[in-house]
């Protein structure tokens, strides 16, 4: 969701929220988010239910904790 915000010297005004996009197979449960925004703010990473794709892939991340500590 996105919400336009107008600012003035004394207060903020929020407009009506709107969806940015819709993707099948992504949970909309706010207690279990299936997405994250990359640290540079340029990409969104999604976790999708496997029944919505015909591809079978495996991603191997080596040295995960070492890479995280180097950030």
N, C-alpha and C positions, 0 to 999 in steps of 0.2 A: 504494500500500500504506500501511497505517497500523499502527503498533505501540504498544499501550498500554505506558506506562512507570510503574513504581512506584518511588518514592524513599524512602530512609530516611537516617538520619544517616551511615551508613557505606557504602552501596552502592545501585546501581540494579538493578531487575529488569525484564527485558523479557518481555512476554507474546507470544503467537503473532500473527504478522502476518496481516492480512486485506486483501483488495482493497476499495477504496472504490467502484469502479464498473467496468463493462466497456463499451467502445465499439468497434464494428467499424471497421476502417480506420485505426486508430492503431497505429503501430509500438510493439512492446514491447522493442526493442533498446536495452539500457542505454547502448551506445556512441553511439547516435543518437536522443536523446530527442525525441519529437514533441509536447512539452508544455512549458509554463512557468507559473509562478504570478505573478499580478500583484503589483506592489510593495506593495499594501495587504493582500495575503494573502487576499483575499476571492473571487478568481476564478481559474480554471484556463483557460489558452488552449491549444487543441489544434490540431494539423495533421493533417488526415485525407486519406486517399487519395481522389482524385476519383471513383473507381468506386462509392463508397458514398453518393453524393448525386446528386440529379437537378437540383439548382440550379446555375446558372452565375453566379458573381458576381465582380466585380473590386473590390478595395479600393485606393483611392489615398490614400497618405499624403504630404501636402505638408510640406516643411521638416522631414523626419525628424531630421536631425542637429541642427538648431537646437532642436527640441523636446526632444531627448535632453540637450543641454547645459543646458537651462533647469531640469532636474530637480535 
